[in-house]
Amino acid sequence: MTRTNIPEKGAIIQRDMETFSISPHIPGGFVEPAMLRKIADVAEKYGARYVKITGAQRIAIIGIREEALDDAWAEFDDRSKAIGMTIRSIQMCPGTRACKKARQDSPGLGFALDEEFYGKPAPAKFKMGVSGCPNCCSDSWMKDLGFIGTEKGFNAVVGGKGGGTPKPGREIAEGLTAEQAVALARKVIAFYRENGKAPERLGATIERVGFEAFLKAVN
C-alpha cells in the first residue's frame, strides 16, 4: 500500500514513504520557551530525525512513524492540524511590536485572522500574510490574501501565489483598520468558498469569475 499524507492527523508523508512530519500550531512564529522545550521533548521521545523551521513560521517535527502520530499530537495543548484544503498559518512580521520600520501592528491583525480562520475549510489551500510596512517581509503580495501596513492603515491585496507559476496579487483596498481588514477577510473567504473549485487557488477563481464580479461581492 502506498502511503500518503494523513490530513486528519496533520501528517505529511516524507521522502522515505514511511515516516511523517507534524507541525504544531505556532501563530505567526511567536513561540514561548516552554513550547520550544515541548517540541524538542516530543522529537526525542518519538524518534524524530530532526526539526525544521518552516516557511509558514512553524516548526516541523520530521520523521515520526505513523503508529506514533496520535501520541505525539496528544503531547500538545493546541492540536489543530491545518494541512490539505484549509486556511493555513497566517504569516506575519513583528510589526510595531519590535521593528523600527513597521507602520502597523501586523501581529495584532495576524493573531485576529489566525483566531477566526486558521484551519477552517477552503476549496484549496488558502494562505494569508500580514506585513507591518511596504517592505513586505511576510510576502503579502504572494498570498491569496495579504495585508500591508502603511502610515494610513493596511492595504489589502488578493490572488497572489508562489510555487511553480508565481503571481503577485492585486490591490483591492487601502487604509484599513485591523477591524476592517478582518471584515474584508470574511467577505473574501466567503466568496472563495462559494465560487472556488478545487484545486484552483483564489487568484484562479477570481480570473474565472471576473475581477469586477469579485470586487462587487467583497465591497
Residue frames relative to the residue before (quaternion, step in Angstrom):
aa qw qx qy qz dx dy dz
M 1.0000 0.0000 0.0000 0.0000 0.00 0.00 0.00
T 0.3558 -0.7331 0.5401 0.2104 3.55 -0.87 0.98
R 0.3154 -0.7579 0.5417 0.1807 3.56 -0.74 1.01
T 0.1023 -0.7743 0.6231 0.0409 3.55 -1.17 0.69
N 0.7158 -0.3661 0.3331 0.4926 3.56 -1.32 -0.19
I 0.2077 -0.7479 0.6151 0.1385 3.56 -1.21 0.56
P 0.2498 -0.8314 0.4722 0.1529 3.62 0.24 1.25
E 0.6703 0.5151 -0.3173 0.4298 3.59 0.92 -0.87
K 0.7055 0.3840 -0.2520 0.5397 3.57 1.24 -0.33
G 0.4432 -0.7123 0.4461 0.3119 3.59 1.26 0.14
A 0.5029 0.6878 -0.3733 0.3671 3.55 1.21 0.55
I 0.1669 -0.7858 0.5926 0.0589 3.56 -0.88 1.02
I 0.4394 -0.7130 0.4846 0.2525 3.56 -0.72 1.10
Q 0.3312 -0.7574 0.5353 0.1731 3.57 -1.03 0.80
R 0.7524 -0.4316 0.2683 0.4191 3.55 -1.30 0.23
D 0.6495 0.5247 -0.3233 0.4452 3.59 1.10 -0.61
M 0.3433 -0.7736 0.4572 0.2730 3.58 1.38 -0.21
E 0.6472 0.4976 -0.3210 0.4800 3.55 1.23 0.51
T 0.7778 0.2549 -0.1368 0.5580 3.58 1.07 -0.68
F 0.3308 -0.7588 0.5451 0.1325 3.51 -1.33 0.44
S 0.2869 -0.7025 0.6062 0.2381 3.54 -1.35 0.20
I 0.1025 -0.7484 0.6494 0.0877 3.53 -1.24 0.59
S 0.1710 -0.7892 0.5852 0.0737 3.55 -1.13 0.67
P 0.2964 -0.7655 0.5440 0.1738 3.61 -0.22 1.20
H 0.5454 -0.6449 0.4293 0.3198 3.55 -1.05 0.79
I 0.0389 0.7671 -0.6368 0.0669 3.56 -0.79 1.10
P 0.2821 -0.8065 0.4848 0.1867 3.64 0.11 1.21
G 0.8699 0.0073 -0.0372 0.4918 3.54 -0.72 1.13
G 0.5631 -0.6150 0.3840 0.3965 3.58 1.23 0.12
F 0.4904 0.6307 -0.4476 0.4018 3.59 1.25 0.21
V 0.0620 0.8442 -0.5198 0.1153 3.55 -0.16 1.29
E 0.3976 -0.7131 0.5318 0.2249 3.55 -0.94 0.93
P 0.6367 -0.5404 0.3772 0.4003 3.62 -1.12 0.55
A 0.6265 0.5493 -0.3478 0.4300 3.60 0.98 -0.76
M 0.6450 0.5120 -0.3188 0.4692 3.57 1.07 -0.73
L 0.6159 0.5343 -0.3451 0.4650 3.57 1.03 -0.72
R 0.6504 0.5043 -0.3119 0.4748 3.58 0.98 -0.85
K 0.6398 0.5311 -0.3247 0.4507 3.57 0.99 -0.84
I 0.6531 0.5092 -0.3178 0.4618 3.58 0.91 -0.87
A 0.6504 0.5053 -0.3139 0.4723 3.58 0.97 -0.85
D 0.6570 0.5172 -0.3119 0.4512 3.59 0.94 -0.88
V 0.6673 0.4941 -0.3025 0.4680 3.58 0.94 -0.91
A 0.6286 0.5397 -0.3381 0.4464 3.58 0.97 -0.83
E 0.6910 0.4648 -0.2789 0.4783 3.58 0.92 -0.86
K 0.6644 0.5407 -0.3085 0.4136 3.57 0.89 -0.95
Y 0.7963 0.2974 -0.1413 0.5074 3.57 0.96 -0.89
G 0.5897 -0.6678 0.3354 0.3064 3.54 1.18 0.61
A 0.2360 0.7817 -0.5427 0.1968 3.58 1.06 0.66
R 0.5100 -0.6603 0.4589 0.3055 3.56 -1.10 0.64
Y 0.7621 -0.2086 0.1363 0.5976 3.56 1.08 -0.74
V 0.3477 -0.6825 0.5814 0.2742 3.55 -1.34 0.01
K 0.1310 -0.8046 0.5785 0.0276 3.55 -1.14 0.66
I 0.3697 -0.6842 0.5819 0.2378 3.57 -0.95 0.90
T 0.2532 -0.8125 0.5144 0.1054 3.57 -0.66 1.12
G 0.6481 -0.5173 0.3968 0.3935 3.54 -1.32 0.21
A 0.6504 0.5021 -0.3057 0.4810 3.56 1.26 -0.37
Q 0.5056 -0.6822 0.3959 0.3496 3.59 1.30 0.36
R 0.5201 0.5589 -0.4587 0.4547 3.53 1.00 0.93
I 0.3569 -0.6852 0.5733 0.2731 3.57 -1.31 -0.07
A 0.2293 -0.7909 0.5577 0.1040 3.54 -0.52 1.23
I 0.2349 -0.7222 0.6355 0.1391 3.53 -1.06 0.89
I 0.1056 -0.8641 0.4914 -0.0246 3.54 -0.23 1.34
G 0.7829 0.3489 -0.2662 0.4410 3.53 -0.99 0.95
I 0.4114 0.6952 -0.4868 0.3324 3.60 1.08 0.68
R 0.4277 -0.7045 0.5045 0.2574 3.57 -0.92 0.86
E 0.6628 -0.5576 0.3316 0.3739 3.57 -1.11 0.75
E 0.6849 0.5058 -0.3032 0.4279 3.59 0.88 -0.87
A 0.6870 0.4677 -0.2799 0.4806 3.61 1.25 -0.31
L 0.4385 0.7405 -0.4419 0.2531 3.61 1.24 -0.20
D 0.6794 0.4931 -0.3074 0.4481 3.60 0.80 -0.95
D 0.6708 0.4922 -0.3016 0.4656 3.58 0.92 -0.86
A 0.6364 0.5265 -0.3330 0.4550 3.58 1.00 -0.76
W 0.6701 0.4864 -0.3044 0.4709 3.59 0.91 -0.88
A 0.6258 0.5689 -0.3370 0.4136 3.58 1.02 -0.74
E 0.5680 0.6051 -0.3751 0.4129 3.59 1.23 -0.31
F 0.7168 0.4470 -0.2372 0.4797 3.59 1.19 -0.50
D 0.5086 -0.6451 0.4807 0.3067 3.56 -1.08 0.76
D 0.7353 0.2979 -0.1730 0.5836 3.57 1.00 -0.91
R 0.0557 -0.8401 0.5393 -0.0185 3.58 -0.39 1.24
S 0.3029 0.7601 -0.5187 0.2479 3.59 1.18 0.48
K 0.1322 -0.8122 0.5680 -0.0119 3.54 -0.93 1.00
A 0.0140 0.8406 -0.5397 0.0449 3.61 0.10 1.25
I 0.3305 0.6666 -0.6179 0.2542 3.52 -0.19 1.35
G 0.6858 0.4501 -0.3385 0.4610 3.58 -1.21 0.25
M 0.7781 -0.3250 0.2524 0.4745 3.56 -1.17 -0.63
T 0.4084 0.6888 -0.4819 0.3557 3.52 0.38 1.30
I 0.5425 -0.5371 0.5128 0.3927 3.51 -1.39 0.02
R 0.3135 -0.8072 0.4816 0.1348 3.52 -0.48 1.27
S 0.7435 -0.3656 0.2980 0.4741 3.56 -1.34 -0.08
I 0.3769 -0.7118 0.5478 0.2262 3.56 -1.01 0.87
Q 0.2886 -0.7662 0.5513 0.1604 3.56 -0.62 1.14
M 0.0765 0.8060 -0.5815 0.0794 3.60 -0.92 0.87
C 0.3915 -0.6943 0.5551 0.2376 3.54 -1.20 0.62
P 0.6848 -0.4903 0.3220 0.4323 3.66 -1.18 0.10
G 0.2532 -0.8083 0.5013 0.1768 3.60 1.18 -0.45
T 0.8048 -0.2830 0.2091 0.4780 3.55 -1.21 -0.54
R 0.5151 0.6344 -0.4283 0.3858 3.61 1.22 -0.02
A 0.8280 0.0865 -0.0398 0.5526 3.58 1.20 -0.39
C 0.7299 0.4780 -0.2537 0.4177 3.58 0.89 -0.92
K 0.4478 -0.7195 0.4699 0.2468 3.58 -0.80 1.02
K 0.6816 0.4855 -0.2913 0.4634 3.60 1.19 -0.43
A 0.5146 0.6838 -0.4063 0.3201 3.58 1.21 -0.34
R 0.2662 -0.7571 0.5799 0.1401 3.52 -1.21 0.67
Q 0.7940 0.1614 -0.0769 0.5810 3.59 1.21 -0.48
D 0.5510 -0.6009 0.4743 0.3322 3.55 -1.31 0.44
S 0.1586 -0.8336 0.5240 0.0729 3.58 0.23 1.24
P 0.6414 0.5017 -0.3652 0.4511 3.66 0.91 -0.63
G 0.5984 0.5701 -0.3710 0.4234 3.59 1.02 -0.69
L 0.6863 0.4371 -0.2708 0.5145 3.57 0.93 -0.90
G 0.6523 0.5409 -0.3230 0.4215 3.58 0.92 -0.88
F 0.6620 0.4977 -0.3087 0.4677 3.59 0.93 -0.85
A 0.6349 0.5238 -0.3328 0.4601 3.60 1.03 -0.75
L 0.6492 0.4955 -0.3100 0.4867 3.59 1.00 -0.80
D 0.6359 0.5399 -0.3219 0.4477 3.56 0.98 -0.87
E 0.6781 0.5109 -0.2970 0.4370 3.57 0.83 -1.00
E 0.7419 0.4258 -0.2342 0.4621 3.59 0.94 -0.84
F 0.8407 0.2839 -0.0937 0.4515 3.58 0.88 -0.89
Y 0.5306 0.6708 -0.4223 0.3002 3.62 1.04 -0.58
G 0.8367 0.2023 -0.1638 0.4818 3.55 -0.91 0.96
K 0.5155 0.6373 -0.4291 0.3796 3.61 1.24 -0.07
P 0.5897 -0.6182 0.3842 0.3500 3.62 -1.07 0.63
A 0.0127 -0.7642 0.6448 -0.0091 3.52 -1.27 0.60
P 0.6571 -0.5189 0.3525 0.4179 3.63 -1.16 0.38
A 0.7566 -0.0375 0.0207 0.6525 3.59 1.19 -0.61
K 0.7104 -0.3927 0.2895 0.5073 3.58 -1.18 -0.12
F 0.1198 -0.7893 0.6021 0.0079 3.55 -1.05 0.89
K 0.0863 -0.8279 0.5541 -0.0063 3.55 -0.59 1.19
M 0.1079 -0.7772 0.6181 0.0481 3.53 -1.15 0.78
G 0.0582 -0.7826 0.6189 0.0333 3.54 -1.19 0.61
V 0.1230 -0.7828 0.6079 0.0506 3.55 -1.04 0.82
S 0.0776 -0.8048 0.5883 -0.0102 3.55 -0.63 1.20
G 0.4464 -0.7324 0.4570 0.2356 3.55 -0.95 0.88
C 0.7915 0.0917 -0.0635 0.6009 3.58 1.26 -0.23
P 0.6945 -0.4973 0.3152 0.4136 3.62 -1.23 0.21
N 0.4783 0.6378 -0.4626 0.3880 3.63 1.19 -0.04
C 0.2303 -0.8575 0.4434 0.1232 3.54 1.35 -0.32
C 0.0934 0.8452 -0.5192 0.0860 3.57 0.87 0.93
S 0.6793 0.4623 -0.2984 0.4856 3.61 1.19 -0.33
D 0.4691 -0.7194 0.4163 0.2986 3.58 1.28 0.41
S 0.1282 0.8505 -0.5024 0.0877 3.56 1.05 0.75
W 0.6211 0.5580 -0.3425 0.4308 3.59 1.08 -0.67
M 0.7295 0.4217 -0.2237 0.4899 3.58 1.16 -0.55
K 0.5564 0.5909 -0.3893 0.4355 3.57 1.22 0.43
D 0.6331 -0.4983 0.4165 0.4212 3.57 -1.26 0.32
L 0.7697 -0.0181 0.0174 0.6379 3.55 1.10 -0.78
G 0.0243 0.8213 -0.5670 0.0578 3.56 -0.68 1.08
F 0.1713 -0.7607 0.6178 0.1013 3.53 -1.22 0.57
I 0.1171 -0.7989 0.5899 0.0032 3.54 -0.98 0.97
G 0.3643 -0.7669 0.4905 0.1963 3.57 -0.64 1.12
T 0.0166 -0.7590 0.6509 -0.0015 3.54 -1.12 0.85
E 0.7144 -0.4200 0.3197 0.4594 3.58 -1.27 0.01
K 0.7391 0.4269 -0.2149 0.4746 3.58 1.12 -0.68
G 0.7387 -0.3265 0.2287 0.5434 3.58 1.23 -0.04
F 0.6669 -0.4860 0.3730 0.4241 3.56 -1.22 -0.50
N 0.2445 -0.7091 0.6395 0.1685 3.53 -1.11 0.79
A 0.2556 -0.7795 0.5573 0.1284 3.57 -1.06 0.75
V 0.0593 -0.7735 0.6307 0.0203 3.55 -1.06 0.85
V 0.1340 -0.8036 0.5777 0.0497 3.57 -1.10 0.70
G 0.7911 0.4080 -0.2488 0.3818 3.51 -1.34 0.32
G 0.4704 0.6748 -0.4543 0.3420 3.58 1.19 0.25
K 0.0519 0.7853 -0.6168 0.0143 3.56 -1.26 0.34
G 0.3511 -0.6991 0.5755 0.2383 3.52 -1.25 0.48
G 0.4402 0.7332 -0.4590 0.2407 3.55 -0.90 -0.93
G 0.8025 -0.3322 0.2252 0.4415 3.53 -1.31 -0.36
T 0.7587 0.2006 -0.1372 0.6044 3.57 1.22 -0.48
P 0.0812 -0.8496 0.5196 0.0391 3.60 0.45 1.19
K 0.0123 0.7908 -0.6105 0.0414 3.51 -1.19 0.67
P 0.3636 -0.7260 0.5315 0.2413 3.61 -0.81 0.91
G 0.5402 -0.6360 0.4520 0.3153 3.53 -1.21 0.52
R 0.4152 -0.6629 0.5588 0.2757 3.54 -1.39 -0.07
E 0.4563 -0.6956 0.4825 0.2742 3.57 -0.94 0.86
I 0.0887 -0.8212 0.5632 0.0236 3.56 -0.93 0.91
A 0.8048 0.0845 -0.0519 0.5852 3.62 1.19 -0.23
E 0.1626 -0.7790 0.5998 0.0830 3.55 -1.23 0.56
G 0.8595 0.2336 -0.1337 0.4346 3.53 -1.30 0.43
L 0.3057 0.7759 -0.5012 0.2310 3.59 1.04 0.72
T 0.4178 -0.6196 0.5895 0.3066 3.54 -1.24 0.51
A 0.6668 -0.4727 0.3646 0.4460 3.59 -1.24 0.18
E 0.6486 0.5201 -0.3220 0.4529 3.59 0.97 -0.82
Q 0.6575 0.4969 -0.3069 0.4760 3.58 0.99 -0.81
A 0.6242 0.5438 -0.3352 0.4498 3.58 1.07 -0.74
V 0.6521 0.4964 -0.3154 0.4784 3.60 0.95 -0.82
A 0.6394 0.5223 -0.3240 0.4620 3.59 0.99 -0.83
L 0.6420 0.5049 -0.3208 0.4796 3.58 1.01 -0.77
A 0.6219 0.5421 -0.3398 0.4516 3.59 0.98 -0.80
R 0.6179 0.5423 -0.3499 0.4490 3.60 0.97 -0.77
K 0.6870 0.4843 -0.2843 0.4611 3.58 0.90 -0.93
V 0.6503 0.5151 -0.3206 0.4572 3.58 0.96 -0.87
I 0.6840 0.4760 -0.2904 0.4703 3.58 0.87 -0.91
A 0.6206 0.5294 -0.3421 0.4665 3.60 1.04 -0.71
F 0.6284 0.5263 -0.3262 0.4709 3.59 1.01 -0.81
Y 0.6742 0.5023 -0.2940 0.4546 3.56 0.89 -0.95
R 0.6606 0.5020 -0.3120 0.4630 3.58 0.93 -0.83
E 0.6861 0.4851 -0.2857 0.4608 3.58 1.02 -0.74
N 0.8153 0.3081 -0.1139 0.4769 3.56 0.96 -0.89
G 0.5815 0.6293 -0.3676 0.3616 3.60 1.17 -0.48
K 0.1396 -0.7654 0.6251 0.0632 3.53 -1.15 0.75
A 0.4258 -0.7163 0.4914 0.2533 3.57 -0.55 1.19
P 0.6354 -0.1945 -0.7419 -0.0888 1.56 -2.01 1.48
E 0.3219 0.7895 -0.4873 0.1889 3.61 1.16 0.36
R 0.4206 -0.6724 0.5530 0.2555 3.54 -1.14 0.76
L 0.7328 -0.4377 0.2812 0.4386 3.56 -1.28 0.28
G 0.6390 0.5457 -0.3425 0.4203 3.61 0.89 -0.87
A 0.6630 0.4915 -0.3027 0.4767 3.58 1.00 -0.80
T 0.6118 0.5356 -0.3458 0.4682 3.57 1.09 -0.69
I 0.6539 0.5091 -0.3117 0.4648 3.59 0.93 -0.88
E 0.6450 0.5174 -0.3242 0.4595 3.59 0.96 -0.83
R 0.6794 0.4958 -0.2920 0.4553 3.58 0.95 -0.85
V 0.7270 0.4252 -0.2374 0.4841 3.57 0.90 -0.94
G 0.5069 -0.6265 0.4342 0.4025 3.57 1.08 -0.78
F 0.5057 -0.6849 0.4363 0.2911 3.56 -0.82 1.03
E 0.6549 0.5143 -0.3245 0.4486 3.59 0.94 -0.82
A 0.6402 0.5122 -0.3278 0.4695 3.58 1.01 -0.75
F 0.6185 0.5364 -0.3279 0.4714 3.56 1.10 -0.76
L 0.6666 0.5020 -0.3067 0.4577 3.59 0.83 -0.97
K 0.6476 0.5165 -0.3267 0.4550 3.59 0.94 -0.79
A 0.6736 0.5116 -0.2990 0.4416 3.56 1.03 -0.77
V 0.7675 0.3747 -0.1998 0.4802 3.61 1.01 -0.73
N 0.6250 0.5304 -0.3565 0.4483 3.63 1.18 -0.13
